Amino acid sequence: MRRILVAGNWKLNGSKQSIQELLDGILAGMSEAKTDVAVCAPYIYIPLVQEILTGTAIGYGSQSISENDSGAFTGEISGSMLKDFECQYAIVGHSERRTLFCEKDEDTAKKFAAARKHGLTPILCVGELLEEREEGITEDVVSRQLDAIIDLEGVEALADAVIAYEPVWAIGTGKTASPQQAQDVHAFIRGKIAKLNADVADKVQILYGGSVNGANANELFAMPDIDGGLIGGASLKAEDFLAICKAA
């Protein structure tokens, strides 16, 4: 049976003091949560996160990763560097990386491969823009994004990963896909994978991301193919994040 995972993506937020307070608050309330939990921090704060979370039940990781192991790539962080600080996860393909930083499906696939190479679990983000949903091509977009990974790494590689379906129109907007809308896409993703490898499809965790909060998490996570959430804004407040964890 797949376990529920609630992962926080802090994005470009945080300070030494706020992160200490946030993680102290989450740890204080974790006894009531019966789910897997992880946080993805800005690179510069990963050593602090490691210091606070080592020996606890909360995993942690990065918000991106370089496709390269080393070399003249100013500003990049490699998988081996992340493993030096015992990261377990690396987000790849987040819509903000795709849209703001012009990362293509092929770039995401290479980052996915780099994460696996260094023993990190990729959290692979897929999802459509509002205009793509309105055009009725959500499945085409998500399929294309998944195919980039499958073509490079093979479908079996998804057994070592987490997939996060994030409709771009619902990220940080306060709009949320209805539980049934989210379930429909999750079921499509699992069904697409199952056509290639049923065992991988049954195993892989597929998270939902897009304005998840304590009020809607229970209904979302009750759907048969939704295995948790990739949480943005609500992951920055311990009370809000714990409410989602408890709902799971």
C-alpha positions in Angstrom: 0.0 0.0 0.0 1.3 3.4 -0.9 2.1 5.8 2.0 1.0 9.4 2.0 3.7 11.9 1.6 3.4 15.6 2.4 6.3 17.6 1.1 6.8 21.4 1.6 8.4 23.5 -1.1 9.6 26.7 0.6 10.6 28.4 -2.7 12.5 31.7 -2.3 11.5 32.1 1.4 13.1 31.9 4.8 15.8 33.1 7.1 17.8 31.3 9.8 15.4 32.5 12.5 12.2 31.7 10.6 13.4 28.3 9.5 14.4 27.4 13.1 11.0 28.5 14.3 9.1 26.7 11.5 10.9 23.4 12.0 10.6 23.6 15.7 6.9 24.1 15.3 6.5 21.2 12.9 8.5 18.9 15.0 6.5 19.8 18.1 3.3 18.7 16.3 4.5 15.7 14.4 3.4 13.2 17.0 -0.2 13.6 15.7 0.7 13.2 12.1 0.7 9.6 10.6 2.3 10.3 7.3 5.7 10.8 5.6 6.8 14.4 5.7 9.6 16.3 3.9 10.7 19.8 3.2 12.6 21.3 0.3 14.7 24.3 1.3 16.7 27.0 -0.6 20.2 25.7 -1.2 21.9 28.0 1.3 19.7 26.8 4.2 20.1 23.0 3.6 22.9 22.7 6.2 20.7 24.4 8.8 17.8 22.1 7.9 20.2 19.1 8.1 21.3 20.2 11.6 17.7 20.5 12.8 16.2 17.4 11.2 18.9 14.8 11.5 17.6 12.0 13.6 13.9 13.0 13.1 11.2 11.5 11.0 11.2 14.5 8.5 13.1 14.2 5.3 14.5 17.1 3.3 15.9 18.1 0.0 16.4 20.7 -2.6 14.2 22.7 -5.0 16.3 21.9 -8.0 19.5 20.2 -9.1 22.0 20.6 -11.8 22.2 18.1 -14.6 26.0 18.4 -14.3 28.3 16.8 -11.8 30.9 19.5 -11.8 32.5 22.1 -14.0 32.1 25.7 -15.1 28.4 26.1 -14.3 28.2 29.2 -12.1 25.4 29.2 -9.6 24.5 25.5 -10.0 24.4 22.8 -7.3 25.2 19.2 -8.1 23.7 16.0 -6.8 27.0 15.0 -5.0 26.9 18.4 -3.2 23.4 17.7 -2.1 24.3 14.3 -0.9 27.2 15.8 1.1 24.4 17.2 3.3 22.4 14.0 3.3 19.5 15.3 1.2 16.9 12.7 0.3 14.9 14.6 -2.3 15.3 17.0 -5.3 12.4 18.7 -7.0 12.7 18.7 -10.8 10.5 20.3 -13.4 8.6 22.6 -11.2 6.4 24.9 -13.3 8.3 28.0 -12.0 11.5 26.4 -13.4 9.8 25.6 -16.6 8.2 29.0 -17.1 10.5 31.5 -15.4 13.8 29.9 -16.2 12.8 28.4 -19.5 13.6 24.8 -18.6 12.4 22.4 -21.2 11.1 18.8 -20.8 14.6 17.5 -21.9 16.2 19.6 -19.2 13.9 18.2 -16.6 14.7 14.7 -17.7 18.4 15.3 -17.4 17.9 16.7 -13.9 15.8 13.7 -13.0 18.6 11.4 -14.2 21.2 13.4 -12.2 19.1 13.0 -9.0 18.8 9.3 -9.4 22.5 8.9 -10.2 23.3 10.4 -6.8 20.8 8.5 -4.8 18.3 11.3 -4.5 14.5 10.8 -5.0 13.3 13.1 -7.7 10.0 14.8 -7.1 8.9 15.2 -10.7 6.5 18.0 -11.3 4.0 17.9 -14.2 1.0 20.0 -15.0 -0.8 22.3 -17.5 -1.3 26.0 -17.9 -4.8 27.5 -17.7 -5.0 27.9 -21.4 -4.0 24.3 -21.9 -6.8 23.1 -19.6 -9.3 25.3 -21.4 -8.1 23.9 -24.7 -8.7 20.4 -23.4 -5.1 19.2 -23.8 -4.2 18.6 -20.1 -3.5 14.9 -20.8 -1.4 15.7 -23.8 0.7 18.1 -21.8 1.2 15.8 -18.9 1.9 12.8 -21.2 4.6 14.8 -23.0 6.2 15.8 -19.7 6.3 12.2 -18.6 7.5 10.9 -21.9 10.6 13.0 -21.6 11.5 11.1 -18.5 10.5 7.7 -19.8 12.4 8.1 -23.1 15.6 9.0 -21.3 15.5 6.8 -18.2 12.9 4.2 -18.9 9.6 3.7 -17.1 11.2 1.7 -14.3 13.0 4.8 -13.2 9.7 6.2 -12.0 9.7 3.5 -9.2 12.6 5.5 -7.6 10.7 8.8 -7.9 7.7 10.8 -6.7 5.4 12.5 -9.2 3.6 15.7 -8.3 0.7 16.9 -10.5 0.5 20.6 -10.2 -2.0 22.4 -12.4 -0.1 25.7 -13.0 -3.3 27.7 -12.8 -3.8 26.5 -9.2 -0.3 27.3 -7.8 -0.3 30.2 -5.4 -3.6 31.5 -6.8 -6.0 30.3 -4.1 -7.7 28.2 -6.9 -7.7 24.5 -6.4 -8.6 21.7 -8.8 -11.7 20.0 -7.4 -10.9 16.6 -5.9 -12.4 14.9 -8.9 -10.5 17.1 -11.4 -7.3 16.2 -9.6 -8.2 12.5 -9.3 -8.9 12.4 -13.0 -5.4 13.5 -13.9 -3.8 11.3 -11.3 -5.7 8.4 -12.6 -4.5 9.3 -16.1 -0.9 9.4 -15.0 -1.1 6.1 -13.2 -2.9 4.5 -16.1 -0.3 5.7 -18.6 2.5 4.2 -16.5 0.5 1.0 -16.0 0.4 0.4 -19.7 4.2 0.2 -19.6 4.7 -1.4 -16.2 1.9 -2.2 -13.8 4.2 -2.7 -10.8 5.7 0.7 -11.2 2.3 2.3 -11.6 1.1 0.6 -8.4 4.1 1.7 -6.4 4.8 5.3 -7.5 3.5 8.1 -5.2 1.6 10.8 -7.1 1.1 14.0 -5.1 -1.2 16.9 -5.8 0.0 20.5 -5.6 -1.9 23.7 -6.0 -3.2 25.8 -3.1 -3.6 22.8 -0.8 -4.6 23.7 2.7 -6.0 22.2 5.9 -9.6 22.7 4.7 -9.3 20.9 1.4 -6.5 18.4 2.1 -8.7 15.7 3.6 -11.0 15.5 0.6 -8.1 15.6 -1.9 -6.1 12.9 -0.1 -9.1 10.6 0.1 -9.1 10.2 -3.7 -7.7 6.7 -4.7 -4.8 7.9 -6.8 -3.7 11.0 -4.8 -0.9 10.0 -2.4 -0.3 13.3 -0.7 0.7 16.8 -1.6 3.5 19.1 -2.6 2.7 22.2 -0.6 3.8 25.7 -1.3 2.6 28.7 0.7 1.0 26.6 3.5 4.4 24.9 4.2 5.7 28.2 5.5 3.5 28.2 8.6 3.9 25.3 11.0 0.2 25.3 12.0 -1.0 25.2 8.4 1.5 22.6 7.3 0.6 20.4 10.3 -3.1 20.7 9.5 -2.4 19.2 6.0 -0.2 16.5 7.5 -2.9 15.5 10.0 -5.5 15.5 7.2 -3.4 13.0 5.4 
